[in-house]
Amino acid sequence: MRIKVLVAFFVLSATLFAQTPQVFISDNAYAVNKRSWYIGATGGMPYGWSNFSSLSDAKTYVGWTVGGFLGYQFNPVFSLEAFGKAGYVNLGPRGCQQLSIGIENGQFYYPECTSRCDGFNDLKSKVRLQQYGLRANINVLGFFPLTKYSRLSIDLSPAISAMGTKATIKRTQTNETLKSEDQNWHVALGGDIGINYLIGKHFVVGLYTGMEYLTGSKFDGLPKSHYKSNYIWESGIKIGWRFRARNKVSKVIAVQETIVPIEVVEEIPIEVVVVEPQQPKTNPQPQITFPVIYFPFNISIIEPEEIAKVKEIADILKQNPTINILIEGYADKVGTPYINELISTRRAEAVKAMLVKDGIGSSRISTIGKGVDENASSNHLARKAIVIKAL
């Protein structure tokens, strides 16, 4: 059942991977709507539940882990990352366990002993952990237009991994080691819930908590008992660095004119008759004027009253199928240069998206964000997208 639930999570993640991000973005957006790599580190405190538990009646046994991750952000909703971590989890007896174990030739016997025995209540387990896996992150805020590009993200993160455990059983009073288990490997199924915040353009900090179920033998090194649990719960902090996607820069190739010298042998006077060719009669191309699309403050969504202008542009392009256009987006002076450049680009892309939806080929339309319109007489007139005809 747990495997079926995990598979369902990853099927959902795959559909989000294929999702095309929208082109609309608000002026207060800080996250860049581009695919990018990221890297980071984690530090956490794990708690275990098996035959023993980290939250026993006598005390709380605290463990630790440190790790790292490398991931790729596909869109504002979905990212995928590989991770690894290592550390220790400590456990003690759960309640009053009237059970005992014996060590005979290095083996445990349960529940009856034929030689020296130790009660469960007098023992503790220290388990060394190492884990390597794959995790999908689904940002629930990415489904809502008002929070899609927020600095804040809330992630649901299903994960599957291989976890190695190596348990050491000790006496609680003397800390004497009774038994050191060999390395055991488990399939860990589970996931995290995390909250992250983007600082500036690159640095991310966050908190996470989650639980994983370990298949196979009990990870605390004790023989099986009536306890069915084999879980590890961990909470911690994470820090990350997001690599900003680079825009492709077109290369301009300069063609240098080459002059080849010609040797003149002899000057011969030649009578030249100039015949002026008749100019072909051409019909003057009519002047085409495109309407200007204006936007409200703080968003790049085309308002209903401006949609008719976009339809007019589409009709002109349909009537003139040989011309291409360049759409220039602009912003007002409110906000930082980075945000203004971003919003101006998204406004141009919003107009293009509507034209393409209306049947105009995307290859006929180019877009560019010009940032702030310094020549506009007001902020209202600055927030716009204009169309320039390019033959």
C-alpha positions, 0 to 999 in steps of 0.5 A: 500500500505504501509503495502504491501511494509513493508511485502515485506521488511520482506520477503526479510529479511527472505530470507537473514536470511536463506542465508549461509555465504561464507567462503572466507575472506580477510586478512584485515577483522576485523569483525568476520564471526560468529553469535553473539548477540549485545546490544546498545542505541540510542539518537535522535531528532524527527520531526513530520508532522500532522495537526501541524509540527515541521518545522513551518514557525515561528520556528523549534520545536526540540524534543528528544528520548532515547532508547535501542535495543537488536539484533542478527547478523546472517551473514554479511548481515542480523541482526534482533533486538528488540527496544524500546524508549521514548521521546517528539516531539514538533509541531507548526502551518503549515503556516498561518492556518486560522482555529480555535478550541474550547474547550467545556466540554473538547472536540475539535470542528472543524472547527467552534466553539460554544464557546471560540475559539483559532486559530491554529496559536496561539497554539502548541502541545507537544507529549510524545512518547513511541515505541516498535518494531522489526527492520531488518537490511540489510547491503548493503556492505555485498553483495560485496566481497571487503566490506563484512567484512569491519568495515563499514556497511551501513544498510537499516532497515525496521521496524514495531512497536507500538507507543503510543502518548499522546498530550498536546495542549498549547497556544504559548504565555502563555504556558497555557495548553488547553487540554491533550489527553489520550494515543493513540496507533498507528501502526508505519510503516517505517524504517531507513538508518544507517551507522555504524563503528566497533571499535576494536572487540566489540564497534560500533558507528553509525548515523541513519535517518528514517521516520515512518507513524503512522496509526489511529488518528492524533498524535498531538492531533488536530482534522482532517484537510485537511492535510493527513500527520501523519509522524515522522522523526528522526535522531540520533546517536547509540552506541552498544556492540557486544558480540564475539561468543565463539568457542566450546572447545572439552573436553578431558577425561583422562582415569586412568588405575586401577590396581587390586591386585591379591593374590597369594596362592602358586607358582607352576612351570609351563612349558611354551611353547611359540608358535610364531604366524605367522604374516599375510601377509599384503600389505603395504599401499602406501604412499600418498602425497597431494599437497600444496595449496598456496594463494596470499597476502591479500585474501583467495580465491583459485586462478585458477592455484591452483584449479588443486591441489584441484582437485588432492586432491579430486581424491586421496580421491575418490580413498581412501574412507576410509581415512579422512584428516585434512587441516591446514591453514597458514598465513604470518607474515604481520598483527596482530595475530588475523587477521593471525589466522582468515585468516589461518582458512578461507584458510583451510575452502576454500579448504574444501568448494571446496572439498565438492563441488567436491563430498567429504563428509564434515565429512571426512574433518577437518580444523584448522587455525594455524596462522603464519607459523614461519618455512616458508622461505618466506611470499609467502611460508607461505600463504598456506593450507596443507593436513594431512592424518588422518586414 
